[in-house]
Structures are given as C-alpha cells and as structure tokens.
Amino acid sequence: MATFIFDAPALFDAEALTPFARQKRVMGWLRDRLAARGVVAFGPAAEASGWSLAVNAEDGFVAILLDRTGGGDRPFTVKVDRFGGAEPEYEDTVAAFEDALSGSDAVDLVGCDLRA
C-alpha cells in the first residue's frame, strides 16, 4: 500500500467549502491528473470510510481512498492499494500519483510512504 499526504490550497476558492465538498473536489482533481498520465480511474464515490476512486484491472482493481479520519481538513491522506492481480495497474497508479503530486503547483506534497 502507498500513502500520500498533501495539501491542496490552490484547489479551493476563498469561499468556505464543507469538508465533504473539499474532499470531493480533491478526488475529482486527482482523477483528472491520473487520466492525464494514462491511468483511468472511476469515481469519486462516497463510502463510509471516505471518498474513493477505482482503477480496473483484468484480475482485480486498484483502490484509491481519501482517508476521512482527519475530519475533512487539510492536509489530505490518500491510500492506494491493489486487490487481486492488479500489480501492473498498481505500479502505474502509484507512479502517476507521484508525478501528479510532485509536478503540480496546486499541491504541496507533505509525505509519501511507498511500502509494498
């Protein structure tokens, strides 16, 4: 599982957004950044544990979950994990995340843990 912690102040207007709206906007932004790097993610979908995206694989899928334990405040914690035989898709997704987060002026990468 890989974990990315980042802040995204440039993604929000000066107006106050609810934590729900901030989370959804961040996940939509991440989905679009992944697509620009060749990784097609579906969602975002609201789940009990947080917002999620999914990348389909032939024998499984990659789950991308925005952790809600912080109550929706920044910085954001996103976890990426693989299920079934989705190893190539997992590697592509993690590489796309690293590229998207490190190559964007819209976010500040706070931390990254790429443990397998």
WOBEL-V437396 format. One record per helix or strand. SS is the DSSP state (A for helix, B for strand). FROM is the first residue (numbers start at 1). LEN is the number of residues. Records with the same first field share a line. If there is no record, write none. Layout:
SS = FROM-LEN  FROM-LEN
//
This chain:
B = 2-6  42-6  50-8  60-7  76-9  108-6
A = 9-3  19-18  87-16
//
